[in-house]
């Protein structure tokens, strides 16, 4: 708050923060690749269907769930994904 009052720019990311963000990003990609590598063809196809943009509205199921501010439960999501 004091920075705003004095119109001082807050400091940007430090080099260490940038390195940590990059390392986390690499770890997340590697984790996803290992996880996908353990799945069978059927499971991969179902996951791809969740993010495919070829449904009637042109938006992926997960994207449409994010846009819709209504509440949904795990059971609803499972029903929609089947």
C-alpha distances in whole Angstrom, upper triangle without the diagonal:
4,5,5,6,9,10,10,11,10,13,16,18,20,24,24,22,24,27,26,25,29,31,29,30,34,34,34,36,39,38,39,42,43,43,45,47,48,49,52,53,52,49,48,49,48,44,45,46,43,41,44,43,47,46,47,44,43,40,40,40,37,35,37,36,32,32,34,32,35,35,37,39,40,44,43,41,45,47,45,45,49
4,5,5,6,8,8,10,10,13,16,19,20,24,25,23,25,28,27,27,30,32,31,32,36,36,36,38,41,41,41,44,46,46,47,50,51,51,55,55,55,52,50,52,51,47,48,49,46,44,47,46,50,50,51,47,46,43,43,44,40,39,40,39,36,36,38,35,38,39,41,43,44,47,46,45,48,50,49,49,53
4,5,5,6,5,7,7,10,13,16,18,22,23,21,22,26,25,25,28,30,29,30,33,34,34,36,39,39,40,42,44,44,45,48,49,50,53,54,54,50,49,50,49,46,46,47,44,42,45,44,48,48,49,45,44,42,42,42,39,37,39,38,34,35,37,35,38,39,41,42,43,47,46,44,47,50,48,48,51
4,5,5,6,8,9,12,15,18,20,24,25,23,24,28,27,26,29,32,31,31,35,36,35,37,40,40,40,43,45,45,46,48,50,50,53,54,54,50,49,50,49,45,45,46,43,41,44,43,46,47,47,44,43,40,40,41,38,36,37,37,33,33,35,33,36,37,39,41,43,46,45,43,47,49,47,47,51
4,5,8,11,12,15,18,21,23,27,28,26,28,31,31,30,33,35,34,35,38,39,38,41,43,43,44,47,48,48,49,52,53,54,57,57,57,54,52,54,52,49,49,50,47,45,47,46,50,50,50,47,46,43,44,44,41,39,41,40,36,36,38,36,39,40,42,44,46,49,48,46,50,52,50,50,54
4,5,9,11,14,17,20,22,25,27,25,27,30,30,30,32,35,34,35,38,39,39,41,44,44,44,47,49,49,50,53,54,55,58,58,58,55,53,55,54,50,50,51,48,46,49,48,51,52,52,49,48,45,45,46,43,41,43,42,38,38,40,38,42,42,45,47,48,51,50,49,52,54,52,52,56
4,7,9,12,15,19,21,24,26,24,25,28,29,28,30,33,32,33,36,37,37,39,41,42,42,45,47,47,48,51,52,52,56,56,56,53,51,52,51,48,47,49,46,43,46,45,48,49,49,46,45,42,43,44,41,38,40,40,36,36,38,36,40,41,43,45,46,50,48,47,50,52,50,50,54
4,6,9,12,15,17,20,22,21,22,25,26,25,27,30,30,30,33,35,35,36,39,40,40,43,45,45,46,48,50,51,54,54,55,51,49,51,50,46,46,48,45,43,45,44,48,48,49,46,45,42,42,43,40,38,40,40,36,36,39,37,40,41,43,45,46,49,48,46,49,51,49,49,53
4,6,9,12,14,18,19,18,19,22,23,22,24,27,27,27,30,31,31,33,36,36,37,39,41,41,43,45,47,47,50,51,51,48,46,47,47,43,43,44,42,39,42,41,45,45,46,43,41,39,39,40,37,35,37,37,33,33,36,35,38,39,41,42,43,47,46,43,46,49,46,46,50
4,6,10,12,15,17,15,16,19,20,19,22,24,24,24,27,29,29,30,33,33,34,37,38,39,40,42,44,45,48,48,49,46,44,45,45,41,41,43,40,38,40,40,44,44,45,42,41,38,38,39,35,33,36,35,31,32,35,33,37,37,39,40,41,44,43,41,44,47,45,44,48
4,7,8,12,13,12,13,16,17,17,19,21,22,22,25,26,27,29,31,32,33,35,36,37,39,41,42,43,47,47,48,45,43,45,44,40,40,42,40,37,40,40,43,44,46,43,41,38,38,39,35,34,36,36,32,33,36,35,38,38,40,41,41,45,44,42,44,47,45,44,48
4,6,9,11,10,10,14,14,14,16,18,19,19,22,23,24,25,28,29,29,31,33,34,35,37,39,40,43,44,45,42,39,41,41,37,37,39,37,34,37,37,40,41,43,40,38,35,35,36,33,31,34,34,30,31,34,33,36,37,38,39,39,43,42,39,42,44,42,41,45
4,7,8,6,6,10,11,10,12,15,15,16,18,20,20,22,24,25,26,28,30,31,32,34,36,37,40,41,42,39,37,39,38,35,35,37,35,32,35,35,39,40,42,39,37,34,33,35,31,30,33,32,29,30,33,33,36,36,37,37,37,41,40,38,40,43,41,39,43
4,5,5,6,9,10,11,12,14,15,17,19,20,21,23,25,26,27,29,30,32,33,35,37,38,41,42,44,40,38,41,40,37,37,39,37,35,37,38,42,43,45,42,40,37,36,37,34,33,36,35,32,34,37,36,39,39,39,40,39,43,43,40,42,45,43,42,45
4,5,5,6,9,10,11,12,14,15,17,18,20,21,23,24,26,27,29,30,32,33,35,37,40,41,42,39,37,40,40,36,36,39,37,34,37,38,41,43,45,43,40,37,36,38,34,33,37,36,33,35,38,37,40,40,40,41,40,44,43,40,42,45,44,42,45
4,5,5,6,9,10,10,12,14,15,16,18,20,21,22,24,26,27,28,30,31,33,35,38,39,41,38,36,39,38,35,35,38,36,34,37,38,41,43,45,43,41,37,36,37,33,33,36,35,32,35,37,37,39,39,39,39,38,42,42,39,41,44,42,41,44
4,5,5,6,9,10,11,12,14,15,16,18,20,21,23,24,26,27,29,30,32,33,37,38,39,36,34,36,36,32,33,35,33,31,34,35,38,40,42,39,37,34,33,34,30,29,33,32,29,31,34,33,36,35,36,36,35,39,39,36,38,41,39,38,41
4,5,5,6,9,10,11,12,14,15,17,18,20,21,23,24,26,27,29,31,32,35,36,38,34,32,35,35,31,31,34,32,29,32,33,36,38,40,38,35,33,31,32,29,28,32,31,28,30,33,33,36,36,36,36,35,39,39,35,37,40,38,37,40
4,6,5,6,9,10,11,12,14,15,16,18,20,21,22,24,26,27,29,31,34,35,37,34,31,34,34,31,31,34,32,30,32,34,37,39,42,39,37,34,32,33,30,30,33,33,30,32,35,35,38,37,37,37,36,39,39,36,38,41,39,37,40
4,5,5,6,9,10,10,12,14,15,16,18,20,21,22,24,25,27,29,32,34,35,32,30,33,33,29,29,32,30,28,31,33,36,38,40,38,36,33,31,32,28,28,32,31,28,30,33,33,35,34,34,34,33,36,37,33,35,38,37,35,38
4,5,5,6,9,10,11,12,14,15,17,18,20,21,23,24,26,27,31,32,33,30,28,30,30,26,27,29,27,25,28,29,33,34,37,35,32,29,27,28,25,25,28,27,25,27,30,30,32,32,31,32,30,34,34,31,32,36,34,32,35
4,5,5,6,9,10,11,12,14,15,17,18,20,21,23,25,26,29,30,32,29,26,29,29,26,26,29,27,25,27,29,32,34,37,35,32,29,27,29,26,25,29,28,26,28,31,31,34,34,33,33,32,35,35,32,33,36,34,32,35
4,5,5,6,9,10,11,12,14,15,16,18,20,21,23,25,28,29,31,28,26,29,29,25,26,29,28,26,28,30,34,35,38,36,34,31,29,30,26,27,30,29,27,30,33,33,35,34,33,33,31,35,35,32,33,36,35,32,35
4,5,5,6,9,10,10,12,14,15,16,18,20,21,23,26,28,29,26,24,27,27,23,24,27,25,23,26,28,31,33,36,34,32,28,26,27,23,24,27,26,24,27,29,29,32,30,30,29,28,31,32,28,29,33,31,29,32
4,5,5,6,9,10,11,12,14,15,17,18,20,21,25,26,27,24,22,24,24,21,21,24,22,20,23,25,28,30,33,31,28,25,23,24,21,21,25,24,22,25,28,28,30,30,29,29,27,30,30,27,28,31,30,27,30
4,5,5,6,9,10,11,12,14,15,16,19,20,23,24,26,24,21,24,25,21,21,25,24,22,24,26,29,31,34,33,30,27,25,26,23,24,27,27,25,28,31,31,33,33,31,31,29,32,32,29,30,33,31,29,31
4,5,5,6,9,10,10,12,14,15,17,19,22,24,25,22,20,24,24,20,21,25,23,22,25,27,30,32,35,34,31,28,25,26,23,24,28,27,25,28,30,31,33,31,30,29,27,30,31,27,28,31,30,28,30
4,5,5,6,9,10,10,12,14,16,17,20,21,23,20,18,21,21,17,18,21,20,18,21,24,27,28,31,30,28,25,22,22,19,20,24,23,21,24,27,27,29,28,26,26,24,27,27,24,24,28,27,24,27
4,5,5,6,9,10,11,12,14,16,19,19,21,18,16,19,19,16,16,20,19,17,20,22,25,27,30,29,26,24,21,22,19,20,24,23,22,25,27,28,30,29,28,27,25,28,28,24,25,28,27,24,26
4,5,5,6,9,10,10,13,15,18,19,21,18,16,20,21,17,18,22,21,20,22,25,27,29,33,32,29,27,24,25,22,23,27,26,25,28,30,32,33,32,30,29,27,29,30,26,26,30,29,25,28
4,5,5,6,9,10,11,13,16,18,20,17,15,19,19,16,17,21,19,19,22,24,27,28,32,31,29,26,23,23,20,22,25,24,23,27,29,30,31,29,27,26,23,26,27,24,24,27,26,23,25
4,5,5,6,8,10,11,14,15,17,14,12,15,15,12,13,17,16,15,18,21,23,25,28,28,25,23,19,20,17,19,22,22,21,24,26,27,29,27,25,24,22,24,25,21,21,24,23,20,22
4,5,5,6,9,10,13,14,16,14,11,15,16,13,14,17,17,16,18,22,24,26,29,29,27,24,21,22,20,21,25,24,24,27,29,31,32,31,28,27,25,27,27,24,23,26,25,22,24
4,6,5,6,9,12,14,16,14,13,16,17,15,16,20,19,19,21,25,27,28,32,32,30,27,24,24,22,24,27,26,26,29,31,32,33,32,29,28,25,27,28,25,24,27,26,23,24
4,5,5,7,10,13,14,11,10,14,14,12,14,17,17,17,19,23,25,26,30,29,28,25,21,21,19,22,25,23,23,27,28,30,30,29,26,24,21,23,24,21,20,23,23,20,21
4,5,5,8,10,11,9,7,11,12,10,11,14,14,15,17,20,22,23,27,27,25,23,19,19,18,20,23,23,23,26,28,29,30,29,26,25,22,23,24,20,19,22,22,18,19
4,6,8,10,12,11,9,13,14,13,14,17,18,18,19,23,25,26,30,30,28,26,23,23,22,24,27,26,27,30,31,33,34,32,30,28,25,26,27,24,23,25,25,21,22
4,7,10,12,10,10,13,14,13,15,18,18,19,21,25,26,27,31,31,30,27,24,24,22,25,28,27,27,31,32,33,34,32,29,27,23,25,26,23,21,24,24,21,21
4,7,8,6,6,10,11,10,12,15,15,17,18,22,23,24,28,28,27,25,21,21,20,23,25,24,25,28,29,31,31,29,26,25,21,22,23,20,18,21,21,17,17
4,6,5,6,9,10,11,12,14,16,17,18,22,23,23,27,28,27,25,22,21,21,24,26,25,27,30,31,33,33,31,28,26,23,23,24,21,19,21,21,17,17
4,6,5,6,9,10,11,12,14,16,16,20,20,21,25,26,24,23,20,20,20,23,25,25,26,29,30,32,32,31,28,27,23,24,24,21,19,21,20,16,16
4,5,5,6,9,10,11,13,15,15,19,18,19,23,24,23,22,19,18,19,22,23,23,25,27,28,30,30,29,25,24,21,20,21,18,16,17,17,13,12
4,5,5,6,9,10,11,13,14,18,18,19,22,24,22,21,17,16,16,19,21,20,22,25,25,28,27,26,23,21,18,18,19,16,14,16,16,12,12
4,5,5,6,9,10,11,12,16,17,18,22,22,21,19,16,15,15,18,20,20,21,24,25,28,28,27,24,23,20,20,21,17,16,18,17,13,14
4,5,5,6,9,10,10,14,14,15,19,20,18,17,14,14,15,18,19,19,21,23,24,27,27,27,23,23,20,20,20,17,15,17,15,12,12
4,5,5,6,9,10,13,14,14,17,19,17,16,13,12,12,16,17,17,19,21,22,24,24,23,20,19,16,16,16,13,11,13,12,8,8
4,5,5,7,9,12,14,14,18,18,17,15,11,11,10,13,15,15,16,19,20,22,23,22,19,18,16,17,16,13,12,14,13,9,11
4,5,5,6,10,11,12,16,17,15,13,10,10,11,13,15,16,17,19,21,23,24,24,21,21,19,20,19,15,15,16,14,11,13
4,5,5,8,9,9,13,14,13,11,8,8,10,12,13,14,16,18,19,22,22,22,19,20,17,18,16,13,13,14,11,8,10
4,6,9,10,10,13,13,12,10,6,5,6,9,10,11,13,15,16,18,19,19,16,16,14,15,14,10,11,12,9,7,10
4,6,9,10,13,13,11,8,5,6,6,8,10,11,12,14,16,19,20,20,18,19,17,18,17,13,14,16,13,10,13
4,6,7,11,11,9,8,5,8,9,10,11,13,15,16,18,21,22,22,20,21,20,21,19,16,16,17,14,12,14
4,6,9,8,5,5,5,8,10,9,10,13,14,15,16,20,21,23,21,23,22,22,20,17,18,19,15,14,16
4,7,8,6,7,7,10,13,12,13,15,17,17,18,22,23,24,22,24,23,23,21,18,19,19,15,14,16
4,6,5,7,7,8,12,12,11,13,16,15,16,20,20,22,20,21,21,21,18,16,17,16,12,12,14
4,6,8,10,10,14,13,12,14,17,16,16,20,20,22,20,23,23,22,19,18,19,17,14,15,16
4,5,8,9,12,11,9,12,14,13,13,17,18,20,19,22,22,22,19,17,19,18,14,15,17
4,7,9,12,10,10,13,14,13,15,19,20,22,21,23,23,24,20,18,20,20,16,16,18
4,6,8,6,6,10,11,10,12,16,17,19,18,20,20,21,18,16,18,18,14,14,17
4,6,5,6,9,10,11,12,16,17,18,16,18,17,19,16,13,15,15,12,11,14
4,5,5,6,9,10,11,14,14,15,13,14,14,15,12,9,11,12,8,8,11
4,5,5,6,9,10,13,14,14,12,13,13,15,12,9,12,13,10,9,13
4,5,5,6,9,12,13,15,14,16,16,18,15,12,15,16,13,13,16
4,5,5,6,10,11,13,12,15,15,17,13,11,15,15,11,12,16
4,5,5,8,9,9,8,11,12,14,11,9,12,13,10,11,15
4,6,7,9,10,10,13,14,16,14,12,15,16,14,14,18
4,6,9,11,12,15,17,19,16,14,18,18,15,17,20
4,6,8,9,13,15,16,13,13,16,16,14,16,19
4,7,9,13,15,17,14,14,18,18,16,18,21
4,7,10,13,15,12,13,16,16,15,17,20
4,7,10,12,10,11,14,14,14,16,19
4,7,8,6,7,10,11,11,13,15
4,5,5,6,9,10,11,12,15
4,5,5,6,9,10,11,12
4,5,5,6,9,10,11
4,5,5,6,9,10
4,5,5,6,9
4,5,5,6
4,6,6
4,6
4
